């Protein structure tokens, strides 16, 4: 017999409360680990999760248990058990100590079962989930670097969660009161309000062209009631006693005396030394306060900035280390978020100005900082919860920015350069404005997307705007390529050449050609309807199991814990590649009469793979998924599959001849280049009004060109057309007419 008694003298601080070991021998001999615990009134344990199953035996006190943001009252005596990976903490809301013992043990089978459960993980299935794409600054449109990060990520995430039954909403906004808007307005000769409205329209159009349709978009400079609500939020910060008027150092223009911050000043980052603007470093993610910049210089003029003093409202952010540590334990905070917080809170102090002199912005209700406006990054924090309130009014829900609820699940998609504002400053502000609220927030952070190896730059015209590249014919191709290459953990690079090569080799050369070939085989062998599976070989069983594995990989890649569009895009292509290997292997006996029952099983499994592709591609490539589902006659991909299933036998299959992906870009420059290279013609280009014969093409060269056109576009152009009287421009037009004819035939079939 082993006896262990509670000893208050042996308590130690752990998980935010007082714990004392229960000596029951080794975990191996007893089967569990155990501790005594004490939670004083007004205190709570730190939110955390782990792979063990854990049981609390509460023998004194009362309060609340919060598990995955669901609050449940407790009174002694009571026993509470937590499943693996449930985020939980104990909150003492009473007037006396809570005493309990905790027993915890590893049950590997149980943990493995709980980890992948989509609906149950962190209660995504039964509470409102608000997913925010970081608000763009309306001083320009959206380029593909923007679109690849927060906006595509948010859209795919929301689509997946809806397929799994979550009550999920995509909320967006434009950050109208940014100083960058005012600077853009000055540069372009408009008012800031006109500039914000102009570019907000461009932003909405770019999102729509990308098939991204938020449930709520707020435009802060035009949203009724927004400014008054923001002033009330700022007043709550002041009334907390932590945000106070203080005199502090700041930078001013050496000639004009203009207050310098954000777009008006640059210099070396005091943290990493790289070039940065005022307030945030895009490289290391650390904020600066402008006056600490190394060798600061104004954006306009040549006078050396001078340091001076000014009275502003200030926040001692360094005092929130413990609160931020707790916040990052409650939701999904990637390592880069946690590491940035560690660096910042290693400083002795970090005092931030929350008001700044400006003519553009929302002035606080307090009149003791004349000429100053509320810092726009406070608006970021407030704008999120105000967006929830605005959405609630539309839906008839009692959601209020002044009364945020623990049951809200908030998910942020953002670039790394916004990490400080989203994941460190905003939670600190929430702590002051709504101290009883425990925000449950997940952060999904992306790095910078480069263009041809260099940063996107509007001023240098080194940019590809969404409005210039996106069309209804290529939107899914672009979404796939951006998903495949978006900078999730490190900087990645976009090139038109690699994009076109991916469309040609992967989406057309692999996916589309397989689906066309599968449709042709179904038409030829089974009259255009799905066959019933016959006799199964061990290889069939193995392939069916591999499809289930693919479903598991895709589910994990798009789920809330391990979300990665890079992994999802690769998994979709792996699914097709694996099916092609299976097809080629089974082709050896496909035409042999004595193996016909096994052959129809192989075809049925290929159709199952196509159906799985349609369902699992839907969050990333919604148009392709819908068109493929229609060709298979299996219904719109509205629900995420739990298991792999066969296409019902007898279902009409219209895969043959379908064009799911059209060739990217203008074919004429490509065709001219191919002809010039093949014929070794001098000069920089080929006359588009010349024929191949006039250019000196032989029949063998025409055959090689025929093959290249087929590989790039999926169009088989006859040799007679190539060597006839058609010019290069005529040949491009002919390929386009083939597209139109196929589209018309498709409409007749459907």
C-alpha positions, -999 to +999 in steps of 0.1 A: +000+000+000+012+035-009+000+066+010+007+102+000-007+132+020-013+168+009+015+190+022+011+228+015+048+232+022+057+211-009+036+231-034+054+246-063+043+269-091+033+251-123+007+256-150-001+290-134-012+274-101+002+256-071+010+219-075+024+193-052+036+158-061+017+127-050+042+100-044+027+068-058+060+053-069+068+053-106+043+059-133+052+025-147+044+007-115+012+027-106+000+034-142-006+071-137+011+103-127-006+124-100-005+157-082-023+177-055-034+212-067-046+244-051-062+274-070-067+305-048-098+327-054-096+349-085-068+327-100-069+301-127-046+275-142-028+282-176-047+270-206-029+240-221-034+207-239-014+174-240-016+139-253-025+123-219-060+115-207-064+135-174-089+133-145-095+160-119-110+149-085-122+182-070-128+179-032-131+216-022-142+249-037-162+260-067-155+277-100-155+269-137-138+243-159-131+256-194-125+230-220-120+241-256-136+274-247-167+258-232-173+269-196-188+244-171-196+253-135-180+229-109-187+224-072-170+200-049-171+170-048-168+164-085-148+143-110-139+157-144-121+139-172-103+155-202-097+137-235-063+140-251-056+174-268-085+192-251-074+227-242-084+232-206-080+253-175-097+257-141-110+291-131-117+298-094-146+322-095-155+315-058-143+330-025-124+300-012-095+278-024-102+250-049-084+218-040-082+189-063-060+160-073-051+153-109-044+118-124-030+116-159-018+088-181-009+081-217-034+060-238-018+060-272-047+044-290-071+070-275-048+099-284-044+087-320-081+084-324-088+119-310-060+138-328-075+137-364-112+141-355-121+172-375-154+182-359-144+175-324-109+190-323-111+222-302-149+223-308-148+237-343-181+219-350-205+235-324-195+272-319-191+302-342-158+303-360-147+337-373-119+336-398-101+369-406-080+376-436-057+405-426-072+438-436-054+452-467-044+489-468-064+506-495-035+524-511-034+500-540-049+468-554-040+432-545-012+415-563-005+378-564+018+381-534-011+393-513-035+368-527-012+338-521-010+345-484-039+355-461-066+356-487-063+323-504-054+307-471-086+321-455-108+311-483-096+275-485-098+271-447-134+284-446-144+262-475-129+231-458-145+239-425-179+244-440-176+210-458-171+196-423-202+212-408-186+241-389-205+274-383-177+294-400-175+329-414-149+348-435-146+383-422-126+410-440-121+448-439-101+475-454-077+494-431-088+529-443-072+551-416-037+539-423-011+567-426-001+549-459-035+558-473-029+595-465+005+594-481-008+577-512-036+603-514-010+631-512+011+615-539-018+608-563-037+641-557-069+628-540-083+630-505-076+601-482-113+592-482-114+591-520-082+570-521-095+545-496-128+541-515-111+538-549-087+511-538-113+493-517-132+487-549-101+473-566-095+450-536-131+437-537-128+431-574-095+412-571-109+390-543-140+382-564-118+374-594-100+349-572-134+333-562-130+347-527-163+361-513-161+372-476-193+370-456-186+405-442-164+433-454-161+465-433-147+497-447-136+516-416-139+551-429-174+545-442-189+520-417-218+536-398-212+537-360-176+525-363-158+556-352-180+560-321-175+524-312-137+527-316-136+558-293-155+538-267-130+509-271-101+534-266-118+549-236-120+514-220-082+511-225-076+545-208-100+536-180-080+504-173-053+526-158-026+511-180-029+534-210-019+569-198-007+603-211+031+604-210+058+626-224+082+605-246+108+608-272+099+609-309+113+619-343+107+651-362+117+663-396+149+684-394+135+711-416+097+712-413+093+697-378+068+672-392+062+642-368+078+612-384+065+577-382+054+548-404+057+558-441+074+591-434+107+577-420+131+548-425+164+536-412+181+505-397+161+482-376+173+484-340+168+447-336+183+431-367+200+460-385+181+455-418+165+484-436+130+491-422+103+518-421+088+532-390+071+509-365+078+474-378+106+454-395+095+431-423+126+409-418+127+401-380+091+412-372+101+434-343+085+468-338+105+500-334+094+533-320+110+554-348+133+573-325+154+541-320+160+536-357+197+534-367+206+564-389+170+575-395+161+595-426+129+611-438+110+597-467+108+632-482+135+658-480+172+654-470+173+670-435+185+646-408+156+639-384+159+653-349+147+637-317+123+656-295+095+650-270+057+648-273+028+638-250+009+608-263-011+580-248+013+552-241+010+515-233+037+496-212+035+464-233+064+448-214+040+443-184+019+418-204+045+390-207+025+365-186-008+373-202+007+368-237+023+335-226-011+323-215-028+335-247-004+317-269-010+285-250-048+286-255-050+284-293-027+278-323+004+300-320+031+288-344+067+287-333+075+320-351+048+338-331+061+324-298+097+331-307+089+367-317+071+372-283+101+358-265+124+383-282+102+412-275+096+403-238+134+399-233+136+437-235+136+456-203+108+479-215+086+483-246+065+514-243+042+520-273+025+552-284-012+546-290-020+580-304-001+600-331-004+635-346-023+632-379-051+648-399-063+614-411-078+590-385-102+588-356-097+612-328-101+599-293-130+610-270-103+624-247-094+660-256-061+661-238-040+651-269-050+677-294-043+670-331-038+633-324-056+602-337-060+567-324-032+546-337-045+525-366-031+493-352-055+497-322-082+497-349-069+464-361-076+447-328-110+465-324-119+460-360-119+422-356-144+421-328-164+450-344-166+429-376-182+401-355-207+425-342-215+438-377-219+403-390-241+395-360-265+423-369-268+408-404-275+373-391-297+384-362-271+373-336-265+392-303-227+395-309-212+427-294-177+441-296-181+454-260-191+419-248-169+394-265-176+358-257-153+330-247-172+307-270-161+327-301-134+309-320-112+334-339-088+324-367-063+349-382-045+345-415-017+371-418+017+379-432+047+377-408+052+414-410+018+418-392+025+391-365+033+417-338+001+436-343-021+405-345-007+382-320+010+404-294-005+439-294-041+429-300-043+403-272-028+428-248-055+454-257-082+428-253-069+421-218-074+457-209-107+464-226-124+431-216-104+416-187-129+387-182-127+376-218-103+347-227-098+351-265-094+317-282-073+326-313-055+306-339-027+323-360-017+312-395+013+331-406+029+333-441+062+347-452+069+370-482+062+357-517+089+369-542+085+377-579+113+365-600+136+363-570+128+399-557+102+416-536+070+428-551+074+465-557+047+489-571+072+518-574+095+496-596+066+481-615+078+447-603+044+433-596+016+412-611-018+425-601-046+401-595-069+420-618-043+416-646-038+379-644-070+363-631-097+352-655-126+327-652-105+302-673-074+303-652-085+311-616-083+275-604-049+271-621-036+301-603-052+290-570-035+256-573-001+271-582-003+296-554-013+269-530+016+248-541+042+275-538+028+300-512+055+310-486+042+292-455+074+287-435+100+305-457+101+329-486+092+313-519+093+326-555+067+331-583+077+331-619+053+331-649+075+304-665+072+280-636+035+287-633+029+279-670+051+248-668+031+236-638-002+241-656+011+224-687+029+195-671+007+189-640-028+201-645-031+195-682-004+169-689-011+148-659-046+155-644-066+164-674-050+138-697-057+111-671-094+121-667-098+123-705-082+089-709-104+074-681-135+088-697-125+074-731-120+039-716-153+041-697-170+050-730-153+024-750-156-005-726-188+002-706-209+024-728-201+056-709-214+045-675-196+035-644-191-002-641-198-021-609-167-035-591-161-072-598-134-094-584-108-077-563-071-085-564-047-078-536-034-049-557-069-035-558-072-037-521-039-020-516-048+008-540-082+013-522-063+016-489-039+041-505-069+063-515-080+062-479-045+073-468-046+101-493-079+113-478-063+112-444-033+133-456-056+159-472-079+160-441-049+168-419-034+193-444-066+213-445-076+209-408-073+236-382-042+221-365-019+213-394-033+236-421-009+238-450-019+245-486+015+234-497+009+200-483-027+199-497-016+208-532+012+182-532-013+156-518-037+163-546-010+157-572+002+126-553-033+112-555-033+116-593+003+103-597-006+072-575-037+066-596-016+068-629+008+042-615-021+020-607-037+026-641-005+017-660+000-014-639-036-026-645-034-019-682-014-051-687-045-072-683-072-047-691-080-061-726-078-098-717-113-114-716-104-138-688-096-109-665-127-087-673-141-089-638-109-077-623-105-050-650-139-035-642-128-033-606-097-014-616-119+011-636-143+014-607-113+023-584-100+049-609-134+065-609-134+064-571-100+083-572-115+109-596-145+113-572-121+117-543-101+142-563-133+163-570-143+163-533-108+170-519-099+197-544-130+217-536-114+240-509-084+248-532-099+246-567-137+251-564-145+255-601-125+224-611-141+204-583-176+214-594-169+206-630-153+173-623-182+163-600-207+173-627-188+151-653-189+122-628-226+130-620-219+126-582-234+159-570-218+191-559-189+185-534-206+200-504-195+175-477-160+164-469-157+126-473-152+105-443-144+074-463-135+067-500-165+055-519-171+041-554-191+059-581-225+042-581-226+016-610-246+028-639-238+065-633-233+084-666-196+094-670-188+125-692-151+128-686-139+122-722-131+154-740-136+177-709-114+207-707-108+214-670-077+236-675-070+259-703-035+269-712-022+300-693-014+333-710-012+343-746-001+315-769+013+337-797+046+347-779+051+311-769+044+297-803+066+323-820+094+314-796+090+276-802+090+281-840+120+304-839+140+280-818+130+249-838+138+266-871+169+284-857+157+317-871+178+348-866+164+379-848+143+384-817+109+373-830+088+357-857+063+375-879+029+364-867+016+368-902+040+342-917+032+306-923+054+277-912+061+268-948+072+304-955+094+303-925+111+271-939+095+244-917+099+208-928+073+181-922+094+166-894+097+200-877+059+204-880+054+170-863+076+181-835+057+213-832+024+194-833+036+174-803+046+205-784+012+221-790-005+189-778+016+188-746+010+225-738-026+229-747-041+194-750-051+203-786-042+180-815-037+203-845-035+184-878-003+185-899-023+198-928-033+228-908+003+234-897+018+231-932-011+248-949-018+285-955-025+293-919-002+319-903+010+317-867-017+341-857-043+318-875-030+288-857-034+305-823-070+314-833-076+278-844-066+265-810-090+290-795-118+279-818-112+243-807-117+255-771-150+272-780-162+242-800-155+219-771-173+242-747-204+243-769-204+205-772-200+203-734-231+225-730-251+202-753-240+171-734-248+187-700 
